[in-house]
Amino acid sequence: MSRPKWDEYFMKMAFLVAERSTCRRHHVGAVIVRNKRILTTGYNGAPAGTKDCLELGCLRQKLNIPSGTRHEICRAVHAEQNAIIQAGLHGINIDGATLYCTHSPCNLCAKMLVNSKISGFVTCTDYADDSFRKLFKEVKIKFEKIKKPALKISVLD
């Protein structure tokens, strides 16, 4: 049994966070890390205290809206957005941190990441919208796509 490398370790955590998602279409998780320490996490789902898609059904699915389009129709807050919001709520500085996410970001999340001063973004799965790439390149946010880790926890008994 070998220890996971840091990128694999944090990406596996992002998948664990994604298990909390209340979205019927995509379970997305995000983990913001600096100096090998987790600062915040976030998953996609309805705003706190409101009914979610698990209870109400998915309006995007009902209207047959393709992934990566018409974000305003969706009731969910994206995982990256929730991770940034958690930092703000708890007074955690994420300047210079890296965000690990189960999917690459939509353009709106990319703009929020730029303004939150994230310096790196690591993923292993592509989202339907890749317009973030030009923006990340312009502001020098390091984008890395790694191999999807084995979603298995290995421990000695």
DALIN-V421446 format. One record per pair of residues at least 4 apart in sequence whose ideal C-beta (glycine too) atoms are under 6 Angstrom apart, sorted by sequence separation. I is the first residue (numbers start at 1). GAP is how many residues later the second one is. D is the distance in Angstrom with one decimal. If there is no record, write none. Layout:
BEGIN
i:I gap:GAP d:D
i:I gap:GAP d:D
END
This chain:
BEGIN
i:4 gap:4 d:4.0
i:46 gap:4 d:4.8
i:51 gap:4 d:4.9
i:77 gap:4 d:5.0
i:105 gap:4 d:4.0
i:132 gap:4 d:5.7
i:4 gap:5 d:4.5
i:33 gap:5 d:5.7
i:34 gap:5 d:5.9
i:51 gap:5 d:5.1
i:53 gap:5 d:4.7
i:60 gap:5 d:4.4
i:65 gap:5 d:5.0
i:77 gap:5 d:5.3
i:87 gap:5 d:4.2
i:105 gap:5 d:4.7
i:113 gap:5 d:4.4
i:136 gap:5 d:4.2
i:21 gap:6 d:4.0
i:46 gap:6 d:3.8
i:31 gap:7 d:5.8
i:32 gap:7 d:4.6
i:45 gap:7 d:5.6
i:87 gap:7 d:4.7
i:136 gap:7 d:5.0
i:32 gap:8 d:4.8
i:65 gap:8 d:5.8
i:18 gap:9 d:4.3
i:18 gap:10 d:5.6
i:31 gap:10 d:5.2
i:18 gap:11 d:3.1
i:17 gap:12 d:3.3
i:30 gap:12 d:4.7
i:60 gap:13 d:5.6
i:15 gap:14 d:5.9
i:29 gap:14 d:5.0
i:59 gap:14 d:6.0
i:60 gap:14 d:5.5
i:14 gap:15 d:4.3
i:14 gap:16 d:6.0
i:28 gap:16 d:4.5
i:14 gap:17 d:4.8
i:13 gap:18 d:5.0
i:99 gap:19 d:5.3
i:104 gap:19 d:4.9
i:121 gap:20 d:5.9
i:10 gap:21 d:5.4
i:23 gap:21 d:5.0
i:80 gap:21 d:6.0
i:97 gap:21 d:5.9
i:21 gap:22 d:4.7
i:94 gap:22 d:5.6
i:95 gap:22 d:4.0
i:98 gap:22 d:3.6
i:99 gap:22 d:5.2
i:100 gap:22 d:4.9
i:101 gap:22 d:5.2
i:103 gap:22 d:5.1
i:104 gap:22 d:5.3
i:107 gap:22 d:6.0
i:110 gap:22 d:3.5
i:120 gap:22 d:4.3
i:121 gap:22 d:5.1
i:122 gap:22 d:4.9
i:123 gap:22 d:5.7
i:124 gap:22 d:5.3
i:10 gap:23 d:5.4
i:20 gap:23 d:4.5
i:21 gap:23 d:5.2
i:22 gap:23 d:3.7
i:96 gap:23 d:4.9
i:102 gap:23 d:5.8
i:104 gap:23 d:4.7
i:106 gap:23 d:4.8
i:17 gap:24 d:4.7
i:21 gap:24 d:5.6
i:22 gap:24 d:5.8
i:103 gap:24 d:4.3
i:107 gap:24 d:4.5
i:124 gap:24 d:4.1
i:18 gap:25 d:5.6
i:80 gap:25 d:5.7
i:107 gap:25 d:5.7
i:110 gap:25 d:5.1
i:114 gap:25 d:5.2
i:17 gap:26 d:5.2
i:105 gap:27 d:4.9
i:84 gap:28 d:5.8
i:24 gap:29 d:4.8
i:46 gap:29 d:5.1
i:80 gap:29 d:4.2
i:22 gap:30 d:3.7
i:23 gap:30 d:5.7
i:46 gap:30 d:5.9
i:47 gap:30 d:5.8
i:22 gap:31 d:5.9
i:45 gap:31 d:5.4
i:78 gap:31 d:5.2
i:22 gap:32 d:5.1
i:44 gap:32 d:4.8
i:84 gap:32 d:5.1
i:24 gap:34 d:4.3
i:44 gap:34 d:5.3
i:44 gap:35 d:4.7
i:43 gap:36 d:5.0
i:42 gap:37 d:4.7
i:42 gap:40 d:3.0
i:42 gap:41 d:3.3
i:41 gap:42 d:5.9
i:40 gap:43 d:4.9
i:42 gap:44 d:6.0
i:40 gap:46 d:4.1
i:40 gap:47 d:4.8
i:30 gap:49 d:4.0
i:29 gap:50 d:5.5
i:30 gap:50 d:4.9
i:28 gap:51 d:4.2
i:32 gap:51 d:5.1
i:40 gap:52 d:5.9
i:23 gap:53 d:5.1
i:30 gap:53 d:4.3
i:39 gap:53 d:5.2
i:39 gap:55 d:5.8
i:39 gap:58 d:5.9
i:68 gap:60 d:2.8
i:67 gap:61 d:4.2
i:68 gap:61 d:3.9
i:32 gap:62 d:5.3
i:34 gap:63 d:4.0
i:32 gap:65 d:5.0
i:33 gap:65 d:5.3
i:32 gap:67 d:5.1
i:30 gap:69 d:5.8
i:31 gap:69 d:4.6
i:30 gap:71 d:4.4
i:29 gap:73 d:5.1
i:28 gap:74 d:5.2
i:28 gap:75 d:5.1
i:18 gap:84 d:5.2
i:14 gap:86 d:4.7
i:14 gap:87 d:5.8
i:15 gap:87 d:5.7
i:14 gap:88 d:5.1
i:11 gap:89 d:5.3
i:10 gap:90 d:4.3
i:11 gap:113 d:5.8
i:7 gap:115 d:5.8
i:15 gap:136 d:5.7
i:12 gap:137 d:5.0
i:11 gap:138 d:5.3
i:7 gap:139 d:5.4
i:8 gap:141 d:4.5
i:1 gap:153 d:5.2
END
